[in-house]
Amino acid sequence: MILVTGVSGGLGGLILKGLSGRDVVAGTRSGDGVTARRIDFDEPETLAEGFKDIDVLVFVSAGYAEDDVVIARHDAVADAAARAGVRHVIYTSLAGSGDFMSIALPHRWTEARLADGPFDVTILRNGLYAEIPAGLAAMGAGPAADTGVFAAPLGSGRASVVAREDLADVAVRVAAETQRDLAANHRSRHAGKTYELEGVTTIGGKDIAEILAEALGRQVEYQSVSLSETRAALTGLGLEPYQINHTLSLFSNINAGTLKGHDTDLATLLGTGPRPVRETIAQAISTP
Ligand SMILES: NC(=O)c1ccc[n+]([C@@H]2O[C@H](COP(=O)([O-])OP(=O)(O)OC[C@H]3O[C@@H](n4cnc5c(N)ncnc54)[C@H](OP(=O)(O)O)[C@@H]3O)[C@@H](O)[C@H]2O)c1
């Protein structure tokens, strides 16, 4: 049986949907034990019961916390999966281009921790979601409509982005093929593999301004905002301190141009061209 964690989230929900009709069960912090299993990485006691009879664990990272918390969560998952006799773990990690981002550390730690486990592992190194520039575009639409300016802390950098649906489709394929291979008493064809799933389209401030201009039917000019101004603005929003860190680190990396992926397994694993991300961004503008 396959278990997908974090199914109330965007990625886990799409993966579960894509696996429907197969021998699959949902895992979520709010699981009632009937329609979904209760899986809370912060409460390791839920994992012993939650991973029972699971052959293939689709382990969706739970990265919204300080590093020590994320590492403890992911350590608990690796430990419980080993004890429960899970045969194959598929972990949703971070693309190689993200190595300089602050969120990279717990992802790379988790990859190494899983590699030490008694199960087979597939690492899906997910690229940056297109929802991130889409969110910036949605936030910038009002001011751009009023002033003709789209301001964001991206410098002249661009980042490779990918539709979350594409990442979910890859996870579904890897999980389904793994289940099939295990049922035939083989190791998964994906065992020991690390797939880079960088987007094939790069997006920067000028691109978002162009998309806004098209959607708003007026000229929109991109203006870069400094990281110090951005830090000051974020500080007033009541965010958790780690959120400020990670957000600035993301912008810093885009400024520096490090988030441009070079090699990607995306098209090979999708078996088709990736979804066009400019459309995702344009839709975010028109969706209130
Ligand atoms: N590549 C990127 O651009 C990017 C961007 C943002 C995030 N991420 C990472 O990718 C992950 C999945 O992305 P997403 O879009 O699905 O994020 P999301 O929509 O925010 O969902 C995250 C899910 O993680 C689960 N979760 C949180 N704390 C947990 C815990 N203690 N134990 C077990 N599960 C927990 C929750 O699901 P349940 O309530 O159902 O348990 C939550 O809904 C994120 O958690 C983050 O680590 C990647």
Ligand as a Chemical Component Dictionary entry (heavy atoms), coordinates in Angstrom:
data_LIG
# 
_chem_comp.id                   LIG 
_chem_comp.type                 NON-POLYMER 
_chem_comp.pdbx_formal_charge   0 
_chem_comp.three_letter_code    LIG 
# 
loop_
_chem_comp_atom.comp_id 
_chem_comp_atom.atom_id 
_chem_comp_atom.alt_atom_id 
_chem_comp_atom.type_symbol 
_chem_comp_atom.charge 
_chem_comp_atom.model_Cartn_x 
_chem_comp_atom.model_Cartn_y 
_chem_comp_atom.model_Cartn_z 
_chem_comp_atom.pdbx_ordinal 
LIG N1  N1  N 0  9.578  23.821 -4.248 1  
LIG C1  C1  C 0  8.982  24.898 -3.754 2  
LIG O1  O1  O 0  8.915  25.978 -4.396 3  
LIG C2  C2  C 0  8.341  24.840 -2.406 4  
LIG C3  C3  C 0  7.595  25.937 -1.980 5  
LIG C4  C4  C 0  6.980  25.866 -0.748 6  
LIG C5  C5  C 0  7.129  24.736 0.041  7  
LIG N2  N2  N 1  7.868  23.682 -0.393 8  
LIG C6  C6  C 0  8.045  22.456 0.433  9  
LIG O2  O2  O 0  7.231  21.448 -0.137 10 
LIG C7  C7  C 0  6.303  20.956 0.845  11 
LIG C8  C8  C 0  4.995  20.640 0.183  12 
LIG O3  O3  O 0  4.558  21.780 -0.494 13 
LIG P1  P1  P 0  3.028  22.175 -0.520 14 
LIG O4  O4  O 0  2.877  23.077 -1.654 15 
LIG O5  O5  O -1 2.162  20.978 -0.441 16 
LIG O6  O6  O 0  2.925  22.993 0.866  17 
LIG P2  P2  P 0  1.582  23.311 1.662  18 
LIG O7  O7  O 0  0.430  23.435 0.746  19 
LIG O8  O8  O 0  1.886  24.443 2.580  20 
LIG O9  O9  O 0  1.362  22.000 2.535  21 
LIG C9  C9  C 0  2.277  21.589 3.486  22 
LIG C10 C10 C 0  1.669  20.407 4.224  23 
LIG O10 O10 O 0  2.662  19.839 5.067  24 
LIG C11 C11 C 0  1.966  19.072 6.034  25 
LIG N3  N3  N 0  2.615  19.227 7.331  26 
LIG C12 C12 C 0  2.891  20.371 7.985  27 
LIG N4  N4  N 0  3.380  20.099 9.200  28 
LIG C13 C13 C 0  3.399  18.751 9.312  29 
LIG C14 C14 C 0  3.760  17.849 10.321 30 
LIG N5  N5  N 0  4.177  18.268 11.505 31 
LIG N6  N6  N 0  3.640  16.525 10.084 32 
LIG C15 C15 C 0  3.176  16.072 8.901  33 
LIG N7  N7  N 0  2.813  16.867 7.887  34 
LIG C16 C16 C 0  2.911  18.191 8.107  35 
LIG C17 C17 C 0  0.532  19.620 6.134  36 
LIG O11 O11 O 0  -0.376 18.657 5.640  37 
LIG P3  P3  P 0  -1.434 17.939 6.617  38 
LIG O12 O12 O 0  -2.116 19.022 7.410  39 
LIG O13 O13 O 0  -2.348 17.228 5.681  40 
LIG O14 O14 O 0  -0.663 17.018 7.504  41 
LIG C18 C18 C 0  0.568  20.814 5.192  42 
LIG O15 O15 O 0  -0.653 21.036 4.570  43 
LIG C19 C19 C 0  6.237  22.064 1.899  44 
LIG O16 O16 O 0  5.879  21.521 3.166  45 
LIG C20 C20 C 0  7.630  22.620 1.878  46 
LIG O17 O17 O 0  8.502  21.822 2.679  47 
LIG C21 C21 C 0  8.446  23.707 -1.619 48 
# 
loop_
_chem_comp_bond.comp_id 
_chem_comp_bond.atom_id_1 
_chem_comp_bond.atom_id_2 
_chem_comp_bond.value_order 
_chem_comp_bond.pdbx_ordinal 
LIG N1  C1  SING 1  
LIG C1  O1  DOUB 2  
LIG C1  C2  SING 3  
LIG C2  C3  SING 4  
LIG C2  C21 DOUB 5  
LIG C3  C4  DOUB 6  
LIG C4  C5  SING 7  
LIG C5  N2  DOUB 8  
LIG N2  C6  SING 9  
LIG N2  C21 SING 10 
LIG C6  O2  SING 11 
LIG C6  C20 SING 12 
LIG O2  C7  SING 13 
LIG C7  C8  SING 14 
LIG C7  C19 SING 15 
LIG C8  O3  SING 16 
LIG O3  P1  SING 17 
LIG P1  O4  DOUB 18 
LIG P1  O5  SING 19 
LIG P1  O6  SING 20 
LIG O6  P2  SING 21 
LIG P2  O7  DOUB 22 
LIG P2  O8  SING 23 
LIG P2  O9  SING 24 
LIG O9  C9  SING 25 
LIG C9  C10 SING 26 
LIG C10 O10 SING 27 
LIG C10 C18 SING 28 
LIG O10 C11 SING 29 
LIG C11 N3  SING 30 
LIG C11 C17 SING 31 
LIG N3  C12 SING 32 
LIG N3  C16 SING 33 
LIG C12 N4  DOUB 34 
LIG N4  C13 SING 35 
LIG C13 C14 SING 36 
LIG C13 C16 DOUB 37 
LIG C14 N5  SING 38 
LIG C14 N6  DOUB 39 
LIG N6  C15 SING 40 
LIG C15 N7  DOUB 41 
LIG N7  C16 SING 42 
LIG C17 O11 SING 43 
LIG C17 C18 SING 44 
LIG O11 P3  SING 45 
LIG P3  O12 DOUB 46 
LIG P3  O13 SING 47 
LIG P3  O14 SING 48 
LIG C18 O15 SING 49 
LIG C19 O16 SING 50 
LIG C19 C20 SING 51 
LIG C20 O17 SING 52 
# 
